[in-house]
Amino acid sequence: MKKTLPILVGLLFFFLAPHAFAATLGVSPGATTVNTGDIITARVYLNSGGTAVNSADGTLHYPTDLLDVLSVSRASSIFSLWVEEPSFSNSAGTASFEAGLPTPGYSGNGGTVMTITFHAKRAGTASITLTDAAVRANDGNGTDVLSGSSGAQYTIVAATPTPTPTPTPTPTTPVTTTTPASTEPTSALILNSTTHPNEAAWYSDPNPKITIGVPKGADSLETIVSSSAKTTPSITYKPPIVEKDVTELADGVWYFVARYHTASGWSESSSYRLQIDATAPVIDAHTFEYDDSQNVVQVYAAAHDVTSGIARYEFSVDSDAPVVFAAGAFASGPQPVPLTRPGIHSVSITAYDQAGNKTRIEGTISVPRPAVGQIVFSIGSFGITLLWLMIVLFGMTLLSLLIAALAWYRLYRFRMAEHPTLPKVTDDMHRSFDVYKQDLKKNIEVLKKIHQTRNLTAKELEVYRLMHSHLNDLERYLEKDIQNMG
């Protein structure tokens, strides 16, 4: 059995240890071949490896001479809490993300973290790598369980030119030709925003900046900002602009609509969705109540946000890391937050809307000390607690009992040996019991002084009554015994 146990433990560790750190991040598609000018939609995905996780972050690197990022999106992400919106930089060749979600976290394979739209600029092999990545377990400690990450490789080839048809010989007989009708341009505008990169996200900034990818051959551009994507643009720019600053949008959903003109005519309109919410949420009700029977703060909040809706709540105690609650966490009533440190604490509840606007309400919570931890009196800067006082009283009582026992032992030996010095032994016994009586009286006086400042607890009253009873019994017994000895 002694040999079998280490083997079983070793096998258990062998089979379980690899699964404790098995989360991976990757990019899909991992490999593909496209033509120059094509659009590539890539997806960063997460495999949790059987471990519940509640946050992930990392940075993608891509070659800027071969690829441009047109947009990044978290619209279909498994994460609902974002420290900041996923971002990209075509000058640095990076796209970053940092996101999380409340308990119980995510457990599964192939969960989308974010999507990235690339534009293939020229021929070459574009390698995409993922660095500075972490995936943290939903274990209360933020354990990084990322075991590895994989990037992608995209092969970009030059688009094959359309072959030039062989000219038809000019017929000898005159032929009547018809000029083909003008057709509208078929290429769509590429609209994006450096300040509001995700069309599905809400933003508190009412001043978005729009970038416009105008095809070659365009001689003018028409734009408009409207609450409908079907509105016909009416503001003309000739030559076309490639960037537009929109200012002071009201809360709500807006569309930047644009179309361009070439020698063939006007293109179809393209639109870019803008979701604006610059107004903070309203906290309608809240409570902070300490439950000393469970050592928790019962937290409750009810808030509303007209435009984008409530995203989450955060409850903070002093400078501790905040406790995050989902938007619907308080639907069933107050939620408990453990708190055991005695004293007066600063607390706050903060409501966030989907655009990141927040409203905060602050308060205080008083956590009482345990009864045995309460300070009875102080000597200088040193506080004497009830627990220490009871220990000292118990020690003094025990010492008194030992002195009394010694006196009785001497009396016993005197009686056994019929020692002639009875008065001296009697005096020694009296002095021993006087010491014990004085100790009991001092202890009783201490409890009386405590009773003058506050009510005694049940335990303290029991000690007081027991000491008083022992003192009375001792005096009666001593008096009786001395009479018998005389």
C-alpha positions in Angstrom: 0.0 0.0 0.0 2.9 2.4 0.8 4.3 1.9 -2.7 0.9 2.1 -4.4 -0.2 5.5 -3.0 2.7 7.6 -4.5 2.1 5.9 -7.8 -1.6 6.7 -7.7 -0.9 10.3 -6.7 1.6 10.6 -9.6 -0.8 9.3 -12.1 -3.5 11.6 -10.9 -1.2 14.6 -11.2 -0.1 13.4 -14.7 -3.7 13.2 -16.0 -5.1 16.3 -14.3 -2.2 18.8 -14.4 -2.2 19.3 -18.2 -5.9 20.3 -18.1 -5.4 23.0 -15.4 -3.6 25.3 -17.9 -5.1 24.3 -21.3 -6.7 27.5 -22.6 -5.6 28.7 -26.1 -6.1 31.7 -28.3 -6.0 31.6 -32.1 -6.9 33.4 -35.3 -9.3 32.0 -37.9 -8.9 31.5 -40.8 -5.4 30.3 -40.0 -4.3 30.4 -43.6 -5.9 31.6 -46.9 -5.1 32.9 -50.3 -6.6 36.2 -51.6 -6.2 38.7 -54.3 -4.9 42.2 -53.9 -7.8 44.5 -53.0 -9.8 41.7 -51.4 -11.3 42.0 -47.9 -10.4 39.4 -45.3 -12.6 38.9 -42.2 -10.6 37.3 -39.4 -11.8 36.1 -36.0 -9.8 35.8 -32.8 -11.2 32.8 -30.9 -10.8 31.2 -27.5 -10.7 27.6 -26.4 -11.0 27.4 -22.6 -9.9 23.8 -22.4 -12.5 22.9 -19.8 -11.6 25.7 -17.4 -14.2 28.5 -16.7 -12.5 31.8 -17.7 -13.7 35.4 -17.2 -11.1 37.6 -19.0 -8.7 37.6 -21.9 -6.3 40.2 -23.5 -3.7 40.3 -26.2 -2.2 42.1 -29.2 -2.2 41.1 -32.8 0.7 42.2 -35.1 0.3 42.4 -38.9 2.6 43.7 -41.7 1.4 47.2 -42.6 3.0 47.1 -46.1 0.6 44.2 -47.0 -2.5 44.7 -44.9 -4.6 47.5 -43.5 -7.2 47.0 -40.8 -10.6 48.5 -41.8 -12.4 47.8 -38.6 -12.5 45.7 -35.4 -15.7 44.5 -33.8 -16.9 42.9 -30.6 -20.5 42.5 -31.8 -20.5 38.7 -31.5 -17.9 38.4 -28.7 -18.3 36.0 -25.8 -17.2 38.8 -23.5 -19.6 41.5 -22.3 -17.3 43.6 -20.2 -14.6 45.7 -22.0 -12.0 47.8 -20.2 -11.9 49.8 -23.5 -13.1 49.1 -27.0 -10.9 46.9 -29.2 -8.6 49.1 -31.1 -6.1 49.1 -34.0 -3.3 51.2 -35.4 -2.4 50.9 -39.1 0.8 52.9 -38.5 2.0 50.4 -35.7 0.5 47.3 -37.3 -1.3 46.3 -34.1 -4.9 45.4 -33.0 -5.5 45.0 -29.2 -8.3 43.6 -27.0 -8.9 43.4 -23.2 -12.2 42.0 -22.1 -14.0 40.1 -19.4 -17.4 38.8 -18.3 -19.0 38.1 -14.9 -19.3 34.8 -13.0 -19.7 32.0 -14.0 -17.4 33.0 -16.9 -17.0 31.1 -20.2 -16.2 27.5 -20.7 -16.1 26.1 -24.3 -14.2 26.0 -27.6 -14.2 28.4 -30.5 -15.7 31.3 -28.6 -15.3 34.6 -30.6 -13.3 37.3 -28.8 -13.4 39.8 -31.6 -13.5 40.1 -35.4 -11.0 42.1 -37.6 -11.6 43.2 -41.2 -8.4 43.4 -43.2 -7.8 45.0 -46.6 -5.2 43.2 -48.8 -3.0 46.0 -50.2 -0.4 44.2 -52.3 1.0 40.8 -53.1 3.1 39.0 -50.5 2.8 36.7 -47.5 1.3 38.4 -44.4 2.1 36.7 -41.1 -0.2 37.6 -38.2 1.1 36.9 -34.7 -0.6 37.1 -31.2 1.6 38.4 -28.3 1.3 39.7 -24.8 -1.8 37.4 -24.4 -3.4 36.1 -21.2 -6.5 34.1 -20.3 -7.6 34.2 -16.7 -9.6 31.6 -14.8 -12.8 32.4 -13.0 -11.2 31.2 -9.7 -11.1 34.4 -7.7 -7.4 34.7 -8.1 -7.1 35.6 -11.8 -4.9 32.7 -12.6 -3.5 32.9 -16.1 -4.4 29.5 -17.7 -3.2 30.3 -21.3 -1.1 27.4 -22.6 -0.4 28.8 -26.1 -1.6 30.9 -29.0 -1.5 30.7 -32.8 -1.6 33.3 -35.5 -2.4 33.2 -39.2 -0.7 33.4 -42.6 -2.4 35.0 -45.5 -1.0 34.7 -49.0 -1.9 37.7 -51.2 -1.5 37.4 -55.0 -1.7 40.0 -57.7 -5.2 40.0 -59.2 -5.2 38.5 -62.7 -5.9 41.2 -65.3 -8.9 40.7 -67.6 -7.6 39.6 -71.0 -8.0 42.2 -73.8 -10.3 40.8 -76.5 -8.9 40.5 -80.0 -10.2 43.3 -82.2 -12.8 42.3 -84.7 -11.8 43.0 -88.3 -13.6 46.0 -89.8 -16.3 44.7 -92.2 -16.3 46.0 -95.7 -20.1 46.5 -95.4 -21.0 49.5 -93.2 -22.4 48.4 -89.9 -24.6 50.5 -87.6 -23.3 50.5 -84.0 -25.2 51.4 -80.9 -23.4 53.2 -78.0 -24.0 51.1 -74.8 -26.0 52.8 -72.0 -24.1 54.3 -69.1 -24.1 52.1 -66.0 -23.7 53.0 -62.4 -20.4 52.3 -60.6 -20.5 48.9 -58.9 -17.8 49.3 -56.2 -19.1 50.3 -52.8 -17.5 53.0 -50.6 -15.4 51.7 -47.7 -16.6 53.6 -44.6 -15.0 53.4 -41.2 -14.4 55.4 -38.1 -11.2 55.8 -36.0 -13.1 57.1 -33.0 -16.2 54.7 -33.3 -14.7 51.6 -34.9 -17.6 49.2 -33.9 -21.0 49.8 -35.5 -22.7 47.6 -32.9 -21.2 49.4 -29.9 -22.3 52.4 -28.0 -20.0 55.4 -27.6 -20.2 58.4 -25.2 -18.3 60.7 -27.7 -20.8 62.7 -29.8 -18.1 63.8 -32.3 -17.2 60.8 -34.5 -14.6 60.9 -37.2 -15.4 59.1 -40.4 -12.8 57.8 -42.9 -14.0 57.3 -46.5 -12.3 54.9 -48.9 -13.2 56.5 -52.3 -12.5 54.3 -55.4 -10.2 55.5 -58.1 -12.0 57.5 -60.8 -14.4 59.2 -58.4 -14.7 63.0 -59.2 -17.1 64.0 -56.4 -18.8 62.8 -53.2 -22.1 63.3 -51.5 -22.8 62.7 -47.8 -25.4 63.2 -45.1 -25.9 62.3 -41.4 -29.4 61.0 -40.8 -31.5 58.7 -38.5 -32.2 56.5 -41.5 -29.7 54.6 -43.6 -32.0 55.1 -46.6 -31.7 58.9 -46.7 -30.3 60.2 -50.0 -27.0 62.2 -49.5 -27.2 65.9 -50.4 -24.0 67.6 -49.3 -21.5 67.6 -52.2 -17.7 67.6 -52.0 -15.8 68.1 -55.3 -13.1 66.7 -55.3 -14.1 63.9 -52.9 -13.0 64.1 -49.3 -11.5 61.1 -47.5 -12.3 62.1 -43.9 -15.2 63.8 -42.3 -15.6 65.1 -38.7 -19.2 64.9 -37.4 -19.9 67.0 -34.4 -22.5 67.3 -31.6 -24.7 64.3 -32.4 -27.6 63.8 -30.0 -28.1 60.6 -28.2 -29.5 57.8 -30.4 -28.7 55.8 -33.5 -27.4 57.7 -36.5 -26.1 56.8 -40.0 -23.4 58.5 -42.0 -24.6 58.0 -45.6 -22.4 58.6 -48.7 -22.1 57.9 -52.4 -19.6 58.9 -55.1 -19.7 60.0 -58.7 -17.7 58.8 -61.7 -18.0 59.3 -65.4 -20.5 56.4 -65.3 -22.8 58.1 -62.9 -23.6 58.0 -59.2 -22.9 54.9 -57.1 -25.3 53.2 -54.7 -25.3 54.8 -51.2 -23.2 53.2 -48.4 -23.9 53.8 -44.7 -22.0 53.6 -41.4 -24.0 53.2 -38.2 -23.2 55.4 -35.2 -24.6 54.7 -31.8 -24.3 57.7 -29.4 -25.1 57.8 -25.7 -23.5 60.8 -23.8 -25.9 60.8 -20.9 -25.0 59.0 -17.6 -27.4 56.4 -16.2 -29.7 57.2 -13.2 -29.6 55.2 -10.0 -33.2 55.1 -8.8 -32.6 53.2 -5.5 -29.8 51.6 -3.5 -29.0 50.1 -0.1 -25.8 49.2 1.8 -26.6 47.1 4.9 -24.2 45.1 7.0 -25.4 41.7 8.2 -23.3 40.8 11.2 -24.8 37.3 11.4 -23.2 36.4 8.0 -20.4 39.0 8.0 -21.5 40.4 4.6 -22.7 43.7 3.1 -26.1 43.3 1.5 -25.9 45.4 -1.6 -28.8 46.5 -3.8 -29.1 49.0 -6.7 -31.7 49.8 -9.3 -30.8 52.0 -12.2 -32.0 52.8 -15.7 -30.5 54.3 -18.9 -32.8 55.6 -21.6 -30.6 55.2 -24.6 -28.1 52.3 -24.4 -29.2 50.5 -21.2 -27.4 49.4 -18.1 -24.2 47.3 -18.7 -23.1 46.5 -15.2 -22.7 47.6 -11.6 -19.5 47.8 -9.5 -19.4 47.8 -5.7 -16.3 49.0 -3.9 -15.1 48.9 -0.3 -12.3 51.3 0.5 -9.5 50.8 -2.0 -10.3 47.2 -2.6 -10.8 45.9 -6.2 -14.5 46.4 -7.1 -17.0 43.5 -7.2 -18.7 43.4 -10.6 -22.4 42.6 -10.9 -24.2 42.0 -14.2 -27.0 44.3 -15.2 -29.8 42.0 -14.0 -28.0 40.8 -10.8 -30.3 42.7 -8.4 -33.6 41.5 -10.0 -34.0 38.9 -7.3 -33.0 41.3 -4.4 -29.8 42.3 -2.6 -26.6 40.5 -3.2 -24.0 39.6 -0.4 -20.4 40.9 -0.4 -18.2 39.4 2.3 -16.6 41.9 4.7 -15.0 40.9 8.0 -12.6 43.8 8.8 -14.0 45.7 11.8 -14.3 49.5 11.6 -16.0 52.2 9.5 -15.5 51.6 5.7 -16.2 53.8 2.7 -18.4 52.0 0.1 -19.8 52.9 -3.3 -22.0 51.5 -6.0 -21.4 52.6 -9.6 -23.8 52.0 -12.5 -22.3 51.8 -16.0 -24.3 52.1 -19.3 -23.3 50.4 -22.6 -21.4 53.5 -23.7 -19.3 53.6 -20.5 -21.0 56.5 -18.9 -21.3 56.0 -15.1 -23.1 57.3 -12.0 -21.7 56.7 -8.5 -23.2 56.8 -5.1 -21.1 56.7 -2.0 -21.8 55.7 1.7 -20.3 54.2 4.8 -20.6 50.8 6.5 -19.8 50.1 10.2 -18.5 46.6 10.9 -18.6 45.9 14.7 -15.8 44.2 16.5 -16.5 40.7 18.0 -17.5 41.0 21.7 -14.2 39.5 22.9 -12.3 41.9 20.7 -13.9 45.1 22.1 -11.5 47.4 24.0 -12.5 47.7 27.7 -9.9 50.4 28.7 -6.6 51.7 27.4 -3.2 52.2 29.0 -1.5 54.9 26.9 -1.8 53.8 23.3 -2.3 50.1 24.2 -5.9 48.9 24.3 -7.0 46.2 26.7 -9.6 44.0 25.1 -12.2 41.9 26.9 -10.5 38.7 25.9 -7.2 39.8 27.5 -9.0 41.0 30.6 -10.7 37.6 31.0 -7.4 35.8 30.5 -5.8 37.9 33.3 -8.7 37.4 35.6 -8.6 33.7 35.1 -4.8 33.6 35.7 -5.2 35.6 39.0 -8.0 33.3 40.2 -5.9 30.2 39.4 -3.0 31.7 41.3 -5.2 32.3 44.3 -6.5 28.8 44.2 -2.9 27.4 44.2 -2.0 29.5 47.3 -5.1 28.3 49.1 -4.4 24.7 48.2 -0.8 25.1 49.6 -2.2 26.4 52.8 -4.7 23.6 53.1 -1.9 21.1 52.4 0.2 22.6 55.2 -2.8 22.3 57.5 -3.3 18.7 56.5 0.3 17.8 57.3 -0.1 19.6 60.7 -3.1 17.6 61.6 -1.4 14.4 60.5 1.7 15.0 62.5 -0.1 16.7 65.4 2.2 19.6 65.2 2.2 21.8 68.3 2.5 25.1 66.4 -1.3 25.3 65.6 -1.5 29.1 66.0 1.2 29.8 63.4 -0.4 27.4 60.9 -3.8 29.0 61.5 -2.2 32.4 60.9 -0.6 31.2 57.6 -3.9 29.7 56.5 -5.7 33.0 57.3 -3.1 35.0 55.3 -3.4 32.6 52.3 -7.2 32.8 52.2 -7.0 36.6 52.7 -4.9 36.7 49.5 -7.4 34.7 47.7 -10.3 36.9 49.0 -8.5 40.0 47.9 -7.9 38.7 44.4 -11.6 37.8 44.1 -12.6 41.2 45.4 -10.3 42.9 42.8 -11.7 40.9 40.0 -15.2 41.7 41.1 -14.3 45.4 41.3 -13.0 45.3 37.7 -16.3 43.9 36.4 -18.2 46.5 38.4 -16.2 49.3 36.7 -16.9 47.8 33.3 -20.6 47.6 34.2 -20.5 51.4 34.9 -19.5 52.1 31.2 -21.6 49.5 29.4 -24.0 46.6 30.1 -22.2 43.4 30.9 -22.6 40.5 28.5 -24.2 37.3 29.6 -20.8 35.6 30.0 -19.4 38.5 32.0 -22.5 38.5 34.3 -22.0 34.8 34.8 -18.3 35.3 35.8 -19.3 38.1 38.2 -22.0 36.1 39.9 -19.7 33.0 40.2 -16.9 35.1 41.8 -19.3 36.7 44.2 -20.7 33.3 45.2 -17.3 31.8 45.7 -16.3 34.7 48.0 -19.3 34.4 50.2 -18.9 30.6 50.4 -15.2 30.9 51.2 -15.8 33.3 54.1 -18.5 31.1 55.6 -16.4 27.9 55.2 -13.3 29.5 56.7 -15.1 30.8 59.7 -16.7 27.5 60.4 -13.4 25.6 60.0 -11.5 27.8 62.3 -14.2 27.3 65.0 -13.9 23.6 64.6 -10.1 23.8 64.9 -10.4 25.8 68.1 
